[in-house]
Amino acid sequence: MAWKRISLFTIIVWLWIGQLGWLAWHFAPEVADLAGRLATGRVGEAIRQEDNSYRWFQELKKIIPPEGAYGFVDCYEAGIDIQARYHLYPRRLVRLKPTVTPSFLYERLHRAQANFLILRECNPSPYWRFLSNPKEPVFQPLPQSGATAAFTVDARRLIGGFYD
């Protein structure tokens, strides 16, 4: 009876050792990267670098001056506007829905003196075809990545009295 307990215990120990070996083999490619990150103190950076919106906001952070303002058009379903406000602080945020009319867009950007307009994945109103016109004097596209588009805004050309 004692040999059955010992052999059952031995089997459980060997299975546990086998599981640890499998985990070590499975995560071996990341061990060198993890060791390098621990040594340099860049521990949390890996997860952020995989997020496309984080990388995009870091690019925009280099372009938009800290005292600037930007219009942000999104469906506000995924909370990306909160991330934008967090990553692009102290820049001022002008939140806009994709269903807003061009005249309201112009007025909000004019009132906030926004220098940039950011469009997320949501489909904007069909009235916004003027944004795709490369000769549009007010909006000039920035190099974009993914489904996000960004434009520089010439706020001096946004003079009041907008009507649909």
TIRO-2110 file (N, C-alpha, C; in Angstrom, 1 decimal):
// TIRO-2110
0.8, -1.2, 0.0, N, 1, A
0.0, 0.0, 0.0, CA, 1, A
0.9, 1.3, 0.0, C, 1, A
2.0, 1.3, 0.7, N, 2, A
2.9, 2.4, 0.8, CA, 2, A
3.5, 2.7, -0.5, C, 2, A
3.8, 1.7, -1.3, N, 3, A
4.4, 1.9, -2.6, CA, 3, A
3.5, 2.5, -3.6, C, 3, A
2.2, 2.3, -3.4, N, 4, A
1.2, 2.9, -4.3, CA, 4, A
1.1, 4.5, -4.1, C, 4, A
1.2, 4.8, -2.8, N, 5, A
1.2, 6.3, -2.5, CA, 5, A
2.5, 6.9, -3.0, C, 5, A
3.6, 6.3, -2.8, N, 6, A
4.8, 6.8, -3.3, CA, 6, A
4.8, 7.0, -4.8, C, 6, A
4.3, 6.0, -5.5, N, 7, A
4.3, 6.0, -7.0, CA, 7, A
3.3, 7.0, -7.5, C, 7, A
2.2, 7.2, -6.8, N, 8, A
1.2, 8.2, -7.2, CA, 8, A
1.8, 9.6, -6.9, C, 8, A
2.4, 9.8, -5.8, N, 9, A
3.1, 11.0, -5.5, CA, 9, A
4.2, 11.3, -6.5, C, 9, A
4.9, 10.3, -6.9, N, 10, A
6.0, 10.4, -7.9, CA, 10, A
5.4, 10.8, -9.2, C, 10, A
4.3, 10.2, -9.6, N, 11, A
3.7, 10.5, -10.9, CA, 11, A
3.2, 12.0, -10.9, C, 11, A
2.6, 12.4, -9.8, N, 12, A
2.2, 13.8, -9.8, CA, 12, A
3.4, 14.8, -9.8, C, 12, A
4.4, 14.5, -9.1, N, 13, A
5.6, 15.3, -9.2, CA, 13, A
6.2, 15.4, -10.6, C, 13, A
6.3, 14.2, -11.2, N, 14, A
6.8, 14.2, -12.6, CA, 14, A
5.9, 15.0, -13.6, C, 14, A
4.6, 14.9, -13.4, N, 15, A
3.7, 15.6, -14.3, CA, 15, A
3.9, 17.1, -14.0, C, 15, A
4.1, 17.5, -12.8, N, 16, A
4.3, 18.9, -12.5, CA, 16, A
5.6, 19.4, -13.1, C, 16, A
6.7, 18.6, -13.0, N, 17, A
8.0, 19.0, -13.6, CA, 17, A
7.8, 19.0, -15.1, C, 17, A
7.1, 18.1, -15.7, N, 18, A
6.9, 18.1, -17.1, CA, 18, A
6.1, 19.4, -17.5, C, 18, A
5.1, 19.8, -16.7, N, 19, A
4.4, 21.1, -17.0, CA, 19, A
5.3, 22.3, -17.0, C, 19, A
6.2, 22.3, -15.9, N, 20, A
7.1, 23.4, -15.8, CA, 20, A
8.1, 23.4, -17.0, C, 20, A
8.5, 22.2, -17.5, N, 21, A
9.4, 22.1, -18.6, CA, 21, A
8.7, 22.6, -19.9, C, 21, A
7.5, 22.2, -20.0, N, 22, A
6.7, 22.7, -21.2, CA, 22, A
6.5, 24.2, -21.2, C, 22, A
6.2, 24.8, -20.1, N, 23, A
6.1, 26.2, -20.0, CA, 23, A
7.4, 26.9, -20.3, C, 23, A
8.5, 26.4, -19.8, N, 24, A
9.8, 27.0, -20.1, CA, 24, A
10.1, 26.9, -21.6, C, 24, A
9.8, 25.8, -22.2, N, 25, A
10.0, 25.7, -23.7, CA, 25, A
9.1, 26.6, -24.4, C, 25, A
7.9, 26.8, -24.0, N, 26, A
6.9, 27.6, -24.7, CA, 26, A
7.3, 29.1, -24.6, C, 26, A
7.8, 29.5, -23.4, N, 27, A
8.1, 31.0, -23.2, CA, 27, A
9.6, 31.3, -23.4, C, 27, A
10.4, 30.3, -23.9, N, 28, A
11.8, 30.6, -24.1, CA, 28, A
12.1, 31.8, -25.0, C, 28, A
11.4, 32.0, -26.1, N, 29, A
11.7, 33.1, -27.0, CA, 29, A
11.5, 34.5, -26.3, C, 29, A
10.6, 34.6, -25.3, N, 30, A
10.4, 35.9, -24.6, CA, 30, A
11.3, 36.1, -23.5, C, 30, A
12.0, 35.1, -23.0, N, 31, A
12.9, 35.2, -21.8, CA, 31, A
14.0, 36.2, -22.0, C, 31, A
14.6, 36.2, -23.2, N, 32, A
15.7, 37.1, -23.5, CA, 32, A
15.2, 38.5, -23.5, C, 32, A
14.0, 38.7, -24.2, N, 33, A
13.4, 40.1, -24.2, CA, 33, A
13.0, 40.5, -22.8, C, 33, A
12.4, 39.7, -22.0, N, 34, A
12.0, 40.0, -20.7, CA, 34, A
13.2, 40.4, -19.8, C, 34, A
14.3, 39.6, -19.9, N, 35, A
15.5, 39.9, -19.2, CA, 35, A
16.1, 41.3, -19.6, C, 35, A
16.1, 41.6, -20.8, N, 36, A
16.6, 42.9, -21.3, CA, 36, A
15.7, 44.0, -20.8, C, 36, A
14.4, 43.8, -20.8, N, 37, A
13.5, 44.8, -20.3, CA, 37, A
13.6, 45.0, -18.8, C, 37, A
13.8, 43.9, -18.0, N, 38, A
14.0, 44.1, -16.6, CA, 38, A
15.3, 44.8, -16.3, C, 38, A
16.3, 44.5, -17.1, N, 39, A
17.6, 45.1, -16.8, CA, 39, A
17.6, 46.6, -17.1, C, 39, A
16.9, 47.0, -18.2, N, 40, A
16.9, 48.4, -18.5, CA, 40, A
15.7, 49.2, -17.9, C, 40, A
14.8, 48.5, -17.3, N, 41, A
13.6, 49.2, -16.6, CA, 41, A
12.5, 49.5, -17.6, C, 41, A
12.4, 48.9, -18.7, N, 42, A
11.3, 49.2, -19.7, CA, 42, A
10.3, 48.1, -19.6, C, 42, A
9.7, 47.8, -18.4, N, 43, A
8.9, 46.7, -18.2, CA, 43, A
7.5, 46.8, -18.9, C, 43, A
6.8, 47.9, -18.6, N, 44, A
5.5, 48.1, -19.2, CA, 44, A
5.4, 48.5, -20.6, C, 44, A
6.5, 48.8, -21.2, N, 45, A
6.5, 49.3, -22.6, CA, 45, A
6.0, 48.3, -23.6, C, 45, A
6.2, 47.0, -23.4, N, 46, A
5.9, 46.0, -24.5, CA, 46, A
4.4, 46.0, -24.8, C, 46, A
3.5, 46.1, -23.8, N, 47, A
2.1, 46.1, -24.0, CA, 47, A
1.7, 47.3, -24.7, C, 47, A
2.2, 48.5, -24.3, N, 48, A
1.8, 49.7, -25.0, CA, 48, A
2.2, 49.8, -26.4, C, 48, A
3.4, 49.2, -26.7, N, 49, A
3.9, 49.3, -28.1, CA, 49, A
3.1, 48.4, -29.0, C, 49, A
2.4, 47.4, -28.5, N, 50, A
1.5, 46.6, -29.4, CA, 50, A
0.2, 47.3, -29.7, C, 50, A
-0.2, 48.3, -28.9, N, 51, A
-1.4, 48.9, -29.2, CA, 51, A
-1.2, 50.0, -30.2, C, 51, A
-2.0, 49.9, -31.3, N, 52, A
-1.9, 50.8, -32.5, CA, 52, A
-2.2, 52.2, -32.1, C, 52, A
-3.3, 52.4, -31.3, N, 53, A
-3.7, 53.7, -30.9, CA, 53, A
-2.6, 54.4, -30.0, C, 53, A
-1.9, 53.6, -29.2, N, 54, A
-0.8, 54.2, -28.4, CA, 54, A
0.3, 54.8, -29.2, C, 54, A
0.7, 54.0, -30.2, N, 55, A
1.7, 54.4, -31.1, CA, 55, A
1.3, 55.6, -31.9, C, 55, A
0.0, 55.6, -32.4, N, 56, A
-0.5, 56.8, -33.1, CA, 56, A
-0.5, 58.0, -32.3, C, 56, A
-0.9, 57.9, -31.0, N, 57, A
-1.0, 59.1, -30.1, CA, 57, A
0.4, 59.6, -29.8, C, 57, A
1.4, 58.7, -29.8, N, 58, A
2.8, 59.1, -29.5, CA, 58, A
3.3, 59.9, -30.7, C, 58, A
2.9, 59.5, -31.9, N, 59, A
3.3, 60.2, -33.1, CA, 59, A
2.6, 61.6, -33.1, C, 59, A
1.4, 61.6, -32.8, N, 60, A
0.7, 62.9, -32.7, CA, 60, A
1.2, 63.8, -31.7, C, 60, A
1.7, 63.3, -30.6, N, 61, A
2.2, 64.0, -29.5, CA, 61, A
3.5, 64.8, -29.9, C, 61, A
4.2, 64.2, -30.9, N, 62, A
5.4, 64.9, -31.4, CA, 62, A
5.0, 66.0, -32.4, C, 62, A
3.8, 65.9, -33.0, N, 63, A
3.4, 66.9, -34.0, CA, 63, A
2.6, 68.0, -33.4, C, 63, A
1.6, 67.7, -32.5, N, 64, A
0.7, 68.8, -32.0, CA, 64, A
1.5, 69.5, -30.8, C, 64, A
1.6, 70.8, -30.9, N, 65, A
2.3, 71.5, -29.8, CA, 65, A
1.5, 71.4, -28.5, C, 65, A
2.1, 71.4, -27.3, N, 66, A
1.4, 71.3, -26.0, CA, 66, A
0.3, 72.4, -25.8, C, 66, A
0.5, 73.6, -26.4, N, 67, A
-0.5, 74.6, -26.2, CA, 67, A
-1.6, 74.5, -27.3, C, 67, A
-1.5, 73.6, -28.2, N, 68, A
-2.4, 73.5, -29.3, CA, 68, A
-3.8, 72.8, -28.9, C, 68, A
-4.7, 72.8, -29.8, N, 69, A
-6.0, 72.1, -29.7, CA, 69, A
-6.2, 71.2, -30.9, C, 69, A
-7.0, 70.2, -30.7, N, 70, A
-7.3, 69.3, -31.8, CA, 70, A
-8.8, 68.9, -31.7, C, 70, A
-9.4, 68.7, -32.8, N, 71, A
-10.7, 68.1, -32.9, CA, 71, A
-10.6, 66.6, -33.0, C, 71, A
-11.5, 65.9, -32.3, N, 72, A
-11.4, 64.4, -32.3, CA, 72, A
-12.8, 63.9, -32.6, C, 72, A
-12.9, 63.2, -33.8, N, 73, A
-14.2, 62.7, -34.2, CA, 73, A
-14.1, 61.2, -34.0, C, 73, A
-15.1, 60.7, -33.2, N, 74, A
-15.1, 59.3, -32.9, CA, 74, A
-16.6, 58.9, -32.5, C, 74, A
-16.8, 57.6, -32.5, N, 75, A
-18.2, 57.1, -32.1, CA, 75, A
-18.3, 57.1, -30.6, C, 75, A
-17.2, 57.2, -29.9, N, 76, A
-17.1, 57.2, -28.4, CA, 76, A
-17.6, 55.9, -27.8, C, 76, A
-17.4, 54.8, -28.5, N, 77, A
-17.9, 53.5, -28.0, CA, 77, A
-16.8, 52.7, -27.3, C, 77, A
-15.5, 52.9, -27.8, N, 78, A
-14.4, 52.2, -27.2, CA, 78, A
-13.6, 53.0, -26.2, C, 78, A
-13.9, 54.2, -26.0, N, 79, A
-13.2, 55.0, -25.0, CA, 79, A
-11.9, 55.5, -25.5, C, 79, A
-11.7, 55.5, -26.9, N, 80, A
-10.5, 56.0, -27.4, CA, 80, A
-10.3, 57.5, -27.2, C, 80, A
-11.4, 58.3, -27.0, N, 81, A
-11.3, 59.7, -26.7, CA, 81, A
-10.7, 59.9, -25.4, C, 81, A
-11.0, 59.0, -24.4, N, 82, A
-10.4, 59.1, -23.1, CA, 82, A
-8.9, 58.9, -23.2, C, 82, A
-8.5, 57.9, -24.0, N, 83, A
-7.1, 57.6, -24.2, CA, 83, A
-6.4, 58.8, -24.9, C, 83, A
-7.1, 59.4, -25.9, N, 84, A
-6.5, 60.6, -26.6, CA, 84, A
-6.3, 61.7, -25.6, C, 84, A
-7.3, 62.0, -24.7, N, 85, A
-7.2, 63.0, -23.8, CA, 85, A
-6.0, 62.8, -22.8, C, 85, A
-5.8, 61.5, -22.4, N, 86, A
-4.8, 61.1, -21.5, CA, 86, A
-3.4, 61.3, -22.1, C, 86, A
-3.2, 60.7, -23.3, N, 87, A
-1.9, 60.7, -24.0, CA, 87, A
-1.5, 62.1, -24.6, C, 87, A
-2.5, 62.9, -25.0, N, 88, A
-2.2, 64.1, -25.6, CA, 88, A
-2.3, 65.3, -24.6, C, 88, A
-2.5, 65.1, -23.4, N, 89, A
-2.6, 66.2, -22.4, CA, 89, A
-1.2, 66.9, -22.4, C, 89, A
-1.2, 68.2, -22.3, N, 90, A
-2.1, 69.3, -22.0, CA, 90, A
-2.9, 69.9, -23.2, C, 90, A
-2.8, 69.2, -24.4, N, 91, A
-3.5, 69.8, -25.5, CA, 91, A
-5.0, 69.7, -25.3, C, 91, A
-5.7, 70.8, -25.8, N, 92, A
-7.1, 70.8, -25.6, CA, 92, A
-7.8, 69.9, -26.6, C, 92, A
-8.9, 69.3, -26.1, N, 93, A
-9.7, 68.3, -26.9, CA, 93, A
-11.0, 68.9, -27.3, C, 93, A
-11.4, 68.8, -28.5, N, 94, A
-12.7, 69.2, -29.0, CA, 94, A
-13.4, 68.0, -29.5, C, 94, A
-14.4, 67.5, -28.7, N, 95, A
-15.0, 66.2, -29.1, CA, 95, A
-16.1, 66.5, -30.1, C, 95, A
-16.1, 65.6, -31.1, N, 96, A
-17.2, 65.8, -32.2, CA, 96, A
-17.7, 64.4, -32.6, C, 96, A
-19.0, 64.3, -32.8, N, 97, A
-19.6, 63.1, -33.3, CA, 97, A
-19.4, 63.0, -34.8, C, 97, A
-19.4, 61.8, -35.4, N, 98, A
-19.3, 61.7, -36.8, CA, 98, A
-20.5, 62.2, -37.6, C, 98, A
-21.6, 62.4, -36.9, N, 99, A
-22.8, 62.9, -37.6, CA, 99, A
-22.9, 64.4, -37.7, C, 99, A
-21.9, 65.1, -37.2, N, 100, A
-21.9, 66.5, -37.1, CA, 100, A
-21.9, 67.1, -38.5, C, 100, A
-22.5, 68.2, -38.8, N, 101, A
-22.5, 68.9, -40.1, CA, 101, A
-21.2, 69.6, -40.3, C, 101, A
-20.8, 69.8, -41.5, N, 102, A
-19.5, 70.6, -41.8, CA, 102, A
-19.5, 72.0, -41.2, C, 102, A
-20.7, 72.7, -41.2, N, 103, A
-20.7, 74.0, -40.6, CA, 103, A
-20.5, 74.0, -39.1, C, 103, A
-21.0, 73.0, -38.4, N, 104, A
-20.8, 72.9, -37.0, CA, 104, A
-19.4, 72.5, -36.7, C, 104, A
-18.8, 71.6, -37.6, N, 105, A
-17.4, 71.2, -37.4, CA, 105, A
-16.5, 72.5, -37.6, C, 105, A
-16.8, 73.3, -38.6, N, 106, A
-16.0, 74.5, -38.8, CA, 106, A
-16.1, 75.4, -37.6, C, 106, A
-17.3, 75.6, -37.1, N, 107, A
-17.5, 76.5, -36.0, CA, 107, A
-16.8, 76.1, -34.7, C, 107, A
-16.9, 74.8, -34.4, N, 108, A
-16.3, 74.2, -33.2, CA, 108, A
-14.8, 74.4, -33.3, C, 108, A
-14.2, 74.0, -34.5, N, 109, A
-12.8, 74.2, -34.7, CA, 109, A
-12.3, 75.6, -34.6, C, 109, A
-13.1, 76.5, -35.2, N, 110, A
-12.8, 77.9, -35.2, CA, 110, A
-12.9, 78.5, -33.7, C, 110, A
-13.9, 78.1, -33.0, N, 111, A
-14.0, 78.6, -31.6, CA, 111, A
-12.9, 78.1, -30.7, C, 111, A
-12.4, 76.9, -30.9, N, 112, A
-11.4, 76.3, -30.1, CA, 112, A
-10.0, 76.7, -30.6, C, 112, A
-10.0, 77.3, -31.8, N, 113, A
-8.7, 77.5, -32.5, CA, 113, A
-7.9, 76.2, -32.6, C, 113, A
-8.5, 75.2, -33.0, N, 114, A
-7.9, 73.9, -33.2, CA, 114, A
-7.0, 73.8, -34.4, C, 114, A
-5.8, 73.2, -34.2, N, 115, A
-4.8, 73.1, -35.2, CA, 115, A
-4.8, 71.8, -35.9, C, 115, A
-5.5, 70.8, -35.4, N, 116, A
-5.5, 69.5, -35.9, CA, 116, A
-6.9, 68.9, -35.8, C, 116, A
-7.2, 67.9, -36.7, N, 117, A
-8.5, 67.2, -36.7, CA, 117, A
-8.1, 65.7, -36.9, C, 117, A
-8.6, 64.9, -35.9, N, 118, A
-8.3, 63.5, -35.9, CA, 118, A
-9.7, 62.7, -36.1, C, 118, A
-9.7, 61.9, -37.1, N, 119, A
-10.8, 61.0, -37.4, CA, 119, A
-10.5, 59.6, -37.1, C, 119, A
-11.3, 59.0, -36.3, N, 120, A
-11.1, 57.5, -35.9, CA, 120, A
-11.9, 56.7, -36.9, C, 120, A
-12.0, 55.4, -36.6, N, 121, A
-12.6, 54.4, -37.5, CA, 121, A
-14.0, 54.6, -37.9, C, 121, A
-14.7, 55.4, -37.1, N, 122, A
-16.2, 55.6, -37.4, CA, 122, A
-16.3, 56.3, -38.8, C, 122, A
-17.3, 56.0, -39.5, N, 123, A
-17.6, 56.6, -40.8, CA, 123, A
-18.2, 58.0, -40.5, C, 123, A
-17.5, 59.0, -41.0, N, 124, A
-18.0, 60.4, -40.8, CA, 124, A
-19.2, 60.6, -41.7, C, 124, A
-19.9, 61.7, -41.5, N, 125, A
-21.1, 62.1, -42.3, CA, 125, A
-20.7, 62.2, -43.8, C, 125, A
-21.6, 61.8, -44.7, N, 126, A
-21.3, 61.9, -46.1, CA, 126, A
-21.0, 63.3, -46.5, C, 126, A
-21.4, 64.3, -45.7, N, 127, A
-21.1, 65.7, -46.1, CA, 127, A
-19.6, 66.0, -46.0, C, 127, A
-18.9, 65.1, -45.4, N, 128, A
-17.5, 65.4, -45.1, CA, 128, A
-16.6, 65.0, -46.3, C, 128, A
-17.1, 64.9, -47.5, N, 129, A
-16.3, 64.6, -48.7, CA, 129, A
-15.2, 65.6, -48.9, C, 129, A
-15.4, 66.8, -48.5, N, 130, A
-14.4, 67.9, -48.7, CA, 130, A
-13.1, 67.6, -48.0, C, 130, A
-13.1, 66.7, -47.0, N, 131, A
-11.8, 66.4, -46.4, CA, 131, A
-10.9, 65.6, -47.3, C, 131, A
-11.5, 64.8, -48.2, N, 132, A
-10.6, 64.0, -49.1, CA, 132, A
-10.1, 64.8, -50.3, C, 132, A
-10.5, 66.0, -50.4, N, 133, A
-10.0, 66.9, -51.5, CA, 133, A
-8.6, 67.4, -51.1, C, 133, A
-7.5, 67.0, -51.8, N, 134, A
-6.2, 67.4, -51.5, CA, 134, A
-5.9, 68.9, -51.7, C, 134, A
-6.8, 69.6, -52.4, N, 135, A
-6.6, 71.0, -52.6, CA, 135, A
-7.4, 71.8, -51.6, C, 135, A
-8.0, 71.2, -50.6, N, 136, A
-8.8, 71.9, -49.6, CA, 136, A
-7.8, 72.8, -48.8, C, 136, A
-8.1, 74.1, -48.8, N, 137, A
-7.1, 75.0, -48.2, CA, 137, A
-7.1, 74.9, -46.6, C, 137, A
-8.2, 74.5, -46.0, N, 138, A
-8.2, 74.5, -44.6, CA, 138, A
-7.7, 73.2, -44.0, C, 138, A
-7.9, 72.0, -44.6, N, 139, A
-7.5, 70.7, -44.1, CA, 139, A
-6.4, 70.1, -44.9, C, 139, A
-5.3, 69.9, -44.4, N, 140, A
-4.2, 69.2, -45.1, CA, 140, A
-3.9, 67.9, -44.4, C, 140, A
-3.9, 66.7, -45.1, N, 141, A
-3.7, 65.4, -44.4, CA, 141, A
-2.3, 65.3, -43.9, C, 141, A
-2.2, 64.6, -42.7, N, 142, A
-0.9, 64.2, -42.2, CA, 142, A
-0.7, 62.8, -42.7, C, 142, A
0.6, 62.3, -42.7, N, 143, A
0.8, 60.9, -43.0, CA, 143, A
0.1, 60.1, -41.9, C, 143, A
-0.7, 59.1, -42.4, N, 144, A
-1.5, 58.3, -41.5, CA, 144, A
-1.1, 56.9, -41.4, C, 144, A
-1.5, 56.2, -40.3, N, 145, A
-1.3, 54.8, -40.2, CA, 145, A
-2.6, 54.2, -39.7, C, 145, A
-3.0, 53.0, -40.3, N, 146, A
-4.2, 52.3, -39.9, CA, 146, A
-5.4, 53.0, -40.4, C, 146, A
-6.5, 52.9, -39.6, N, 147, A
-7.8, 53.5, -40.0, CA, 147, A
-8.0, 54.9, -39.5, C, 147, A
-7.0, 55.4, -38.9, N, 148, A
-7.1, 56.8, -38.3, CA, 148, A
-6.5, 57.8, -39.3, C, 148, A
-7.2, 58.9, -39.5, N, 149, A
-6.8, 60.0, -40.3, CA, 149, A
-6.6, 61.2, -39.5, C, 149, A
-5.6, 62.0, -39.8, N, 150, A
-5.4, 63.2, -39.1, CA, 150, A
-5.1, 64.3, -40.2, C, 150, A
-5.5, 65.5, -39.8, N, 151, A
-5.4, 66.7, -40.7, CA, 151, A
-4.9, 67.8, -39.9, C, 151, A
-4.1, 68.7, -40.6, N, 152, A
-3.7, 69.9, -40.0, CA, 152, A
-4.9, 70.9, -40.4, C, 152, A
-5.2, 71.8, -39.5, N, 153, A
-6.3, 72.7, -39.7, CA, 153, A
-5.7, 74.1, -39.7, C, 153, A
-6.0, 74.9, -40.8, N, 154, A
-5.6, 76.3, -40.8, CA, 154, A
-6.7, 77.1, -40.2, C, 154, A
-6.6, 77.3, -38.9, N, 155, A
-7.7, 78.0, -38.2, CA, 155, A
-7.9, 79.4, -38.6, C, 155, A
-6.9, 80.0, -39.2, N, 156, A
-7.1, 81.4, -39.7, CA, 156, A
-8.2, 81.5, -40.8, C, 156, A
-8.3, 80.4, -41.6, N, 157, A
-9.3, 80.4, -42.7, CA, 157, A
-10.7, 80.0, -42.2, C, 157, A
-10.8, 79.6, -41.0, N, 158, A
-12.1, 79.3, -40.4, CA, 158, A
-12.7, 80.5, -39.8, C, 158, A
-13.3, 81.3, -40.6, N, 159, A
-13.9, 82.6, -40.1, CA, 159, A
-15.4, 82.3, -40.0, C, 159, A
-16.0, 82.9, -39.0, N, 160, A
-17.4, 82.6, -38.5, CA, 160, A
-18.5, 82.7, -39.6, C, 160, A
-19.7, 82.6, -39.2, N, 161, A
-20.9, 82.6, -40.0, CA, 161, A
-21.1, 81.4, -40.9, C, 161, A
-21.1, 80.2, -40.3, N, 162, A
-21.2, 79.0, -41.0, CA, 162, A
-22.7, 78.6, -41.0, C, 162, A
-23.2, 78.2, -42.2, N, 163, A
-24.6, 77.8, -42.3, CA, 163, A
-24.6, 76.6, -43.2, C, 163, A
-25.6, 75.7, -42.9, N, 164, A
-25.8, 74.5, -43.8, CA, 164, A
-26.7, 74.9, -44.9, C, 164, A
END
